[in-house]
Amino acid sequence: MSDQKLKELLGSLQKTLENTDKVDSETLQLVRELDEDINRLLDPESPENDQDSVIERAQEVETQFAIKHPTAERFLREIIDALSKVGI
């Protein structure tokens, strides 16, 4: 899976959450932070490259979404899968 596809998945996740009435601001902030972390990892010029913590964070967010936001959880599963396929 390409970096571009991963970025599209992140965008879809954010859009899905922003269009859901029952999403609190803390959840949206977690997703924004995850998005920033992943984009930093994808940037070849980024000096910091903490891959394990980003995947762990994505998995934590996925666990939180499993009950509250099943549609968003699907995007997170795809993002985690995409991270592993691009070598992160």
N, CA, C and O atoms as CSV, one atom per row, in Angstrom:
chain,resi,resn,atom,element,x,y,z
A,1,MET,N,N,0.851,-1.173,0.000
A,1,MET,CA,C,0.000,0.000,0.000
A,1,MET,C,C,0.895,1.234,0.000
A,1,MET,O,O,1.910,1.273,0.696
A,2,SER,N,N,0.524,2.215,-0.763
A,2,SER,CA,C,1.358,3.398,-0.910
A,2,SER,C,C,1.131,4.391,0.228
A,2,SER,O,O,0.141,4.331,0.957
A,3,ASP,N,N,2.088,5.303,0.346
A,3,ASP,CA,C,1.954,6.383,1.322
A,3,ASP,C,C,0.697,7.195,1.039
A,3,ASP,O,O,0.014,7.635,1.963
A,4,GLN,N,N,0.396,7.391,-0.237
A,4,GLN,CA,C,-0.776,8.180,-0.619
A,4,GLN,C,C,-2.063,7.505,-0.138
A,4,GLN,O,O,-2.968,8.179,0.354
A,5,LYS,N,N,-2.146,6.199,-0.276
A,5,LYS,CA,C,-3.330,5.464,0.182
A,5,LYS,C,C,-3.479,5.603,1.697
A,5,LYS,O,O,-4.590,5.756,2.204
A,6,LEU,N,N,-2.379,5.550,2.402
A,6,LEU,CA,C,-2.398,5.716,3.847
A,6,LEU,C,C,-2.926,7.100,4.222
A,6,LEU,O,O,-3.737,7.235,5.138
A,7,LYS,N,N,-2.465,8.113,3.515
A,7,LYS,CA,C,-2.946,9.472,3.770
A,7,LYS,C,C,-4.438,9.597,3.461
A,7,LYS,O,O,-5.158,10.314,4.156
A,8,GLU,N,N,-4.899,8.910,2.432
A,8,GLU,CA,C,-6.328,8.916,2.097
A,8,GLU,C,C,-7.148,8.262,3.215
A,8,GLU,O,O,-8.222,8.747,3.571
A,9,LEU,N,N,-6.635,7.169,3.759
A,9,LEU,CA,C,-7.325,6.498,4.863
A,9,LEU,C,C,-7.412,7.410,6.082
A,9,LEU,O,O,-8.448,7.475,6.744
A,10,LEU,N,N,-6.328,8.111,6.373
A,10,LEU,CA,C,-6.341,9.048,7.495
A,10,LEU,C,C,-7.373,10.146,7.280
A,10,LEU,O,O,-8.098,10.518,8.203
A,11,GLY,N,N,-7.433,10.655,6.070
A,11,GLY,CA,C,-8.420,11.677,5.743
A,11,GLY,C,C,-9.836,11.155,5.867
A,11,GLY,O,O,-10.719,11.856,6.361
A,12,SER,N,N,-10.059,9.936,5.423
A,12,SER,CA,C,-11.385,9.321,5.532
A,12,SER,C,C,-11.781,9.124,6.984
A,12,SER,O,O,-12.936,9.338,7.353
A,13,LEU,N,N,-10.837,8.720,7.800
A,13,LEU,CA,C,-11.105,8.543,9.223
A,13,LEU,C,C,-11.524,9.863,9.855
A,13,LEU,O,O,-12.524,9.930,10.569
A,14,GLN,N,N,-10.758,10.906,9.588
A,14,GLN,CA,C,-11.092,12.214,10.162
A,14,GLN,C,C,-12.451,12.703,9.682
A,14,GLN,O,O,-13.246,13.217,10.468
A,15,LYS,N,N,-12.710,12.544,8.407
A,15,LYS,CA,C,-13.989,13.001,7.851
A,15,LYS,C,C,-15.153,12.234,8.472
A,15,LYS,O,O,-16.179,12.824,8.813
A,16,THR,N,N,-14.993,10.925,8.616
A,16,THR,CA,C,-16.043,10.103,9.221
A,16,THR,C,C,-16.337,10.566,10.642
A,16,THR,O,O,-17.497,10.700,11.033
A,17,LEU,N,N,-15.291,10.804,11.400
A,17,LEU,CA,C,-15.490,11.236,12.786
A,17,LEU,C,C,-16.095,12.631,12.874
A,17,LEU,O,O,-16.958,12.883,13.714
A,18,GLU,N,N,-15.653,13.520,12.027
A,18,GLU,CA,C,-16.175,14.888,12.055
A,18,GLU,C,C,-17.642,14.939,11.672
A,18,GLU,O,O,-18.353,15.861,12.073
A,19,ASN,N,N,-18.109,13.959,10.897
A,19,ASN,CA,C,-19.507,13.927,10.488
A,19,ASN,C,C,-20.375,13.061,11.403
A,19,ASN,O,O,-21.545,12.815,11.107
A,20,THR,N,N,-19.804,12.607,12.500
A,20,THR,CA,C,-20.536,11.799,13.465
A,20,THR,C,C,-20.893,12.670,14.654
A,20,THR,O,O,-20.031,13.349,15.213
A,21,ASP,N,N,-22.148,12.653,15.037
A,21,ASP,CA,C,-22.625,13.506,16.124
A,21,ASP,C,C,-22.077,13.122,17.494
A,21,ASP,O,O,-21.929,13.987,18.357
A,22,LYS,N,N,-21.778,11.861,17.709
A,22,LYS,CA,C,-21.423,11.379,19.032
A,22,LYS,C,C,-19.921,11.294,19.278
A,22,LYS,O,O,-19.480,10.479,20.088
A,23,VAL,N,N,-19.142,12.104,18.609
A,23,VAL,CA,C,-17.698,12.067,18.791
A,23,VAL,C,C,-17.279,13.275,19.620
A,23,VAL,O,O,-17.575,14.420,19.279
A,24,ASP,N,N,-16.590,12.994,20.706
A,24,ASP,CA,C,-16.151,14.071,21.583
A,24,ASP,C,C,-14.859,14.695,21.062
A,24,ASP,O,O,-14.171,14.122,20.217
A,25,SER,N,N,-14.551,15.863,21.576
A,25,SER,CA,C,-13.370,16.595,21.100
A,25,SER,C,C,-12.080,15.859,21.433
A,25,SER,O,O,-11.102,15.981,20.695
A,26,GLU,N,N,-12.051,15.100,22.524
A,26,GLU,CA,C,-10.852,14.344,22.890
A,26,GLU,C,C,-10.545,13.280,21.837
A,26,GLU,O,O,-9.387,13.077,21.471
A,27,THR,N,N,-11.574,12.610,21.358
A,27,THR,CA,C,-11.401,11.590,20.323
A,27,THR,C,C,-10.873,12.213,19.040
A,27,THR,O,O,-9.953,11.682,18.418
A,28,LEU,N,N,-11.457,13.338,18.647
A,28,LEU,CA,C,-10.980,14.030,17.444
A,28,LEU,C,C,-9.525,14.442,17.597
A,28,LEU,O,O,-8.750,14.355,16.645
A,29,GLN,N,N,-9.149,14.891,18.791
A,29,GLN,CA,C,-7.767,15.298,19.032
A,29,GLN,C,C,-6.826,14.100,18.934
A,29,GLN,O,O,-5.738,14.220,18.371
A,30,LEU,N,N,-7.224,12.949,19.468
A,30,LEU,CA,C,-6.400,11.738,19.356
A,30,LEU,C,C,-6.134,11.384,17.891
A,30,LEU,O,O,-5.016,11.032,17.517
A,31,VAL,N,N,-7.166,11.482,17.086
A,31,VAL,CA,C,-7.024,11.151,15.663
A,31,VAL,C,C,-6.129,12.175,14.974
A,31,VAL,O,O,-5.306,11.806,14.136
A,32,ARG,N,N,-6.275,13.433,15.306
A,32,ARG,CA,C,-5.405,14.459,14.708
A,32,ARG,C,C,-3.940,14.212,15.069
A,32,ARG,O,O,-3.053,14.330,14.224
A,33,GLU,N,N,-3.702,13.870,16.329
A,33,GLU,CA,C,-2.329,13.588,16.758
A,33,GLU,C,C,-1.775,12.360,16.049
A,33,GLU,O,O,-0.615,12.346,15.637
A,34,LEU,N,N,-2.590,11.344,15.909
A,34,LEU,CA,C,-2.167,10.142,15.188
A,34,LEU,C,C,-1.844,10.493,13.740
A,34,LEU,O,O,-0.846,10.025,13.193
A,35,ASP,N,N,-2.675,11.304,13.129
A,35,ASP,CA,C,-2.452,11.751,11.757
A,35,ASP,C,C,-1.111,12.485,11.643
A,35,ASP,O,O,-0.339,12.230,10.719
A,36,GLU,N,N,-0.839,13.385,12.571
A,36,GLU,CA,C,0.429,14.119,12.558
A,36,GLU,C,C,1.618,13.171,12.720
A,36,GLU,O,O,2.623,13.300,12.021
A,37,ASP,N,N,1.495,12.222,13.644
A,37,ASP,CA,C,2.577,11.255,13.870
A,37,ASP,C,C,2.857,10.429,12.620
A,37,ASP,O,O,4.013,10.234,12.245
A,38,ILE,N,N,1.801,9.946,11.980
A,38,ILE,CA,C,1.977,9.119,10.786
A,38,ILE,C,C,2.570,9.943,9.654
A,38,ILE,O,O,3.462,9.472,8.948
A,39,ASN,N,N,2.091,11.156,9.476
A,39,ASN,CA,C,2.660,12.005,8.429
A,39,ASN,C,C,4.125,12.303,8.693
A,39,ASN,O,O,4.918,12.386,7.755
A,40,ARG,N,N,4.494,12.465,9.957
A,40,ARG,CA,C,5.903,12.689,10.299
A,40,ARG,C,C,6.732,11.457,9.950
A,40,ARG,O,O,7.847,11.575,9.442
A,41,LEU,N,N,6.177,10.262,10.226
A,41,LEU,CA,C,6.895,9.030,9.891
A,41,LEU,C,C,7.072,8.856,8.389
A,41,LEU,O,O,8.081,8.322,7.928
A,42,LEU,N,N,6.077,9.313,7.633
A,42,LEU,CA,C,6.143,9.167,6.175
A,42,LEU,C,C,7.082,10.174,5.526
A,42,LEU,O,O,7.494,9.997,4.380
A,43,ASP,N,N,7.420,11.226,6.255
A,43,ASP,CA,C,8.299,12.266,5.730
A,43,ASP,C,C,9.743,11.774,5.784
A,43,ASP,O,O,10.279,11.571,6.874
A,44,PRO,N,N,10.382,11.579,4.631
A,44,PRO,CA,C,11.753,11.049,4.625
A,44,PRO,C,C,12.770,11.993,5.267
A,44,PRO,O,O,13.865,11.565,5.633
A,45,GLU,N,N,12.420,13.262,5.407
A,45,GLU,CA,C,13.334,14.227,5.997
A,45,GLU,C,C,13.119,14.404,7.496
A,45,GLU,O,O,13.823,15.183,8.137
A,46,SER,N,N,12.171,13.701,8.042
A,46,SER,CA,C,11.874,13.810,9.471
A,46,SER,C,C,12.989,13.164,10.282
A,46,SER,O,O,13.324,12.001,10.055
A,47,PRO,N,N,13.571,13.908,11.233
A,47,PRO,CA,C,14.665,13.347,12.024
A,47,PRO,C,C,14.200,12.319,13.048
A,47,PRO,O,O,14.954,11.413,13.403
A,48,GLU,N,N,12.964,12.453,13.523
A,48,GLU,CA,C,12.436,11.541,14.532
A,48,GLU,C,C,11.666,10.417,13.847
A,48,GLU,O,O,10.872,10.664,12.940
A,49,ASN,N,N,11.900,9.204,14.276
A,49,ASN,CA,C,11.260,8.076,13.621
A,49,ASN,C,C,10.892,7.020,14.662
A,49,ASN,O,O,11.523,5.965,14.733
A,50,ASP,N,N,9.875,7.305,15.461
A,50,ASP,CA,C,9.451,6.417,16.534
A,50,ASP,C,C,8.274,5.566,16.066
A,50,ASP,O,O,7.130,5.808,16.450
A,51,GLN,N,N,8.562,4.581,15.246
A,51,GLN,CA,C,7.536,3.763,14.608
A,51,GLN,C,C,6.700,2.967,15.599
A,51,GLN,O,O,5.477,2.908,15.475
A,52,ASP,N,N,7.341,2.366,16.566
A,52,ASP,CA,C,6.619,1.511,17.510
A,52,ASP,C,C,5.566,2.282,18.282
A,52,ASP,O,O,4.455,1.785,18.472
A,53,SER,N,N,5.891,3.488,18.731
A,53,SER,CA,C,4.919,4.248,19.513
A,53,SER,C,C,3.725,4.673,18.659
A,53,SER,O,O,2.608,4.757,19.168
A,54,VAL,N,N,3.940,4.939,17.383
A,54,VAL,CA,C,2.831,5.330,16.513
A,54,VAL,C,C,1.891,4.149,16.296
A,54,VAL,O,O,0.672,4.312,16.336
A,55,ILE,N,N,2.440,2.984,16.072
A,55,ILE,CA,C,1.599,1.795,15.885
A,55,ILE,C,C,0.861,1.477,17.182
A,55,ILE,O,O,-0.322,1.136,17.152
A,56,GLU,N,N,1.543,1.585,18.313
A,56,GLU,CA,C,0.883,1.345,19.600
A,56,GLU,C,C,-0.254,2.335,19.810
A,56,GLU,O,O,-1.332,1.946,20.260
A,57,ARG,N,N,-0.033,3.602,19.494
A,57,ARG,CA,C,-1.072,4.617,19.639
A,57,ARG,C,C,-2.260,4.308,18.726
A,57,ARG,O,O,-3.415,4.439,19.131
A,58,ALA,N,N,-1.968,3.903,17.512
A,58,ALA,CA,C,-3.038,3.555,16.578
A,58,ALA,C,C,-3.849,2.377,17.110
A,58,ALA,O,O,-5.074,2.358,16.984
A,59,GLN,N,N,-3.181,1.407,17.696
A,59,GLN,CA,C,-3.882,0.253,18.245
A,59,GLN,C,C,-4.725,0.635,19.463
A,59,GLN,O,O,-5.816,0.096,19.654
A,60,GLU,N,N,-4.226,1.562,20.286
A,60,GLU,CA,C,-5.001,2.029,21.434
A,60,GLU,C,C,-6.267,2.751,20.979
A,60,GLU,O,O,-7.346,2.537,21.530
A,61,VAL,N,N,-6.123,3.607,19.969
A,61,VAL,CA,C,-7.275,4.335,19.449
A,61,VAL,C,C,-8.267,3.344,18.837
A,61,VAL,O,O,-9.477,3.486,19.007
A,62,GLU,N,N,-7.754,2.353,18.132
A,62,GLU,CA,C,-8.628,1.332,17.529
A,62,GLU,C,C,-9.442,0.616,18.605
A,62,GLU,O,O,-10.636,0.376,18.425
A,63,THR,N,N,-8.806,0.279,19.708
A,63,THR,CA,C,-9.498,-0.396,20.801
A,63,THR,C,C,-10.619,0.482,21.363
A,63,THR,O,O,-11.710,-0.007,21.654
A,64,GLN,N,N,-10.344,1.766,21.512
A,64,GLN,CA,C,-11.364,2.690,22.010
A,64,GLN,C,C,-12.535,2.790,21.046
A,64,GLN,O,O,-13.682,2.924,21.472
A,65,PHE,N,N,-12.257,2.728,19.762
A,65,PHE,CA,C,-13.293,2.882,18.743
A,65,PHE,C,C,-14.118,1.622,18.537
A,65,PHE,O,O,-15.217,1.691,17.987
A,66,ALA,N,N,-13.612,0.472,18.967
A,66,ALA,CA,C,-14.286,-0.800,18.700
A,66,ALA,C,C,-15.737,-0.786,19.157
A,66,ALA,O,O,-16.605,-1.346,18.488
A,67,ILE,N,N,-15.999,-0.162,20.271
A,67,ILE,CA,C,-17.364,-0.127,20.802
A,67,ILE,C,C,-18.083,1.149,20.392
A,67,ILE,O,O,-19.235,1.103,19.961
A,68,LYS,N,N,-17.421,2.267,20.520
A,68,LYS,CA,C,-18.093,3.552,20.317
A,68,LYS,C,C,-18.256,3.947,18.857
A,68,LYS,O,O,-19.268,4.538,18.481
A,69,HIS,N,N,-17.269,3.624,18.038
A,69,HIS,CA,C,-17.266,4.097,16.651
A,69,HIS,C,C,-16.812,2.981,15.704
A,69,HIS,O,O,-15.685,3.014,15.209
A,70,PRO,N,N,-17.683,1.990,15.450
A,70,PRO,CA,C,-17.267,0.842,14.629
A,70,PRO,C,C,-16.815,1.213,13.219
A,70,PRO,O,O,-15.919,0.565,12.678
A,71,THR,N,N,-17.408,2.231,12.616
A,71,THR,CA,C,-16.976,2.634,11.277
A,71,THR,C,C,-15.559,3.182,11.321
A,71,THR,O,O,-14.735,2.855,10.468
A,72,ALA,N,N,-15.280,4.008,12.303
A,72,ALA,CA,C,-13.935,4.571,12.449
A,72,ALA,C,C,-12.922,3.479,12.775
A,72,ALA,O,O,-11.770,3.547,12.346
A,73,GLU,N,N,-13.351,2.478,13.532
A,73,GLU,CA,C,-12.446,1.382,13.864
A,73,GLU,C,C,-11.971,0.662,12.600
A,73,GLU,O,O,-10.812,0.260,12.504
A,74,ARG,N,N,-12.864,0.507,11.647
A,74,ARG,CA,C,-12.485,-0.144,10.385
A,74,ARG,C,C,-11.363,0.625,9.696
A,74,ARG,O,O,-10.411,0.027,9.197
A,75,PHE,N,N,-11.477,1.963,9.670
A,75,PHE,CA,C,-10.419,2.775,9.072
A,75,PHE,C,C,-9.109,2.609,9.830
A,75,PHE,O,O,-8.043,2.531,9.219
A,76,LEU,N,N,-9.183,2.556,11.156
A,76,LEU,CA,C,-7.963,2.380,11.944
A,76,LEU,C,C,-7.307,1.035,11.663
A,76,LEU,O,O,-6.082,0.950,11.579
A,77,ARG,N,N,-8.108,-0.019,11.518
A,77,ARG,CA,C,-7.532,-1.323,11.172
A,77,ARG,C,C,-6.804,-1.243,9.836
A,77,ARG,O,O,-5.707,-1.781,9.685
A,78,GLU,N,N,-7.421,-0.570,8.869
A,78,GLU,CA,C,-6.787,-0.421,7.557
A,78,GLU,C,C,-5.514,0.414,7.653
A,78,GLU,O,O,-4.530,0.131,6.969
A,79,ILE,N,N,-5.530,1.440,8.499
A,79,ILE,CA,C,-4.345,2.286,8.671
A,79,ILE,C,C,-3.211,1.473,9.290
A,79,ILE,O,O,-2.071,1.553,8.831
A,80,ILE,N,N,-3.513,0.694,10.323
A,80,ILE,CA,C,-2.496,-0.129,10.952
A,80,ILE,C,C,-1.923,-1.129,9.963
A,80,ILE,O,O,-0.712,-1.350,9.927
A,81,ASP,N,N,-2.792,-1.735,9.160
A,81,ASP,CA,C,-2.347,-2.667,8.127
A,81,ASP,C,C,-1.465,-1.949,7.100
A,81,ASP,O,O,-0.438,-2.475,6.671
A,82,ALA,N,N,-1.881,-0.749,6.717
A,82,ALA,CA,C,-1.107,0.018,5.727
A,82,ALA,C,C,0.262,0.400,6.287
A,82,ALA,O,O,1.253,0.380,5.557
A,83,LEU,N,N,0.328,0.748,7.570
A,83,LEU,CA,C,1.602,1.078,8.180
A,83,LEU,C,C,2.573,-0.090,8.095
A,83,LEU,O,O,3.756,0.087,7.804
A,84,SER,N,N,2.062,-1.271,8.348
A,84,SER,CA,C,2.939,-2.448,8.264
A,84,SER,C,C,3.380,-2.726,6.841
A,84,SER,O,O,4.486,-3.216,6.614
A,85,LYS,N,N,2.514,-2.413,5.874
A,85,LYS,CA,C,2.872,-2.676,4.472
A,85,LYS,C,C,3.856,-1.656,3.901
A,85,LYS,O,O,4.569,-1.961,2.945
A,86,VAL,N,N,3.906,-0.448,4.472
A,86,VAL,CA,C,4.872,0.539,3.980
A,86,VAL,C,C,6.161,0.490,4.804
A,86,VAL,O,O,7.042,1.338,4.655
A,87,GLY,N,N,6.253,-0.509,5.669
A,87,GLY,CA,C,7.489,-0.705,6.412
A,87,GLY,C,C,7.578,0.087,7.694
A,87,GLY,O,O,8.670,0.298,8.223
A,88,ILE,N,N,6.440,0.529,8.200
A,88,ILE,CA,C,6.465,1.280,9.462
A,88,ILE,C,C,6.031,0.353,10.566
A,88,ILE,O,O,5.973,0.759,11.726
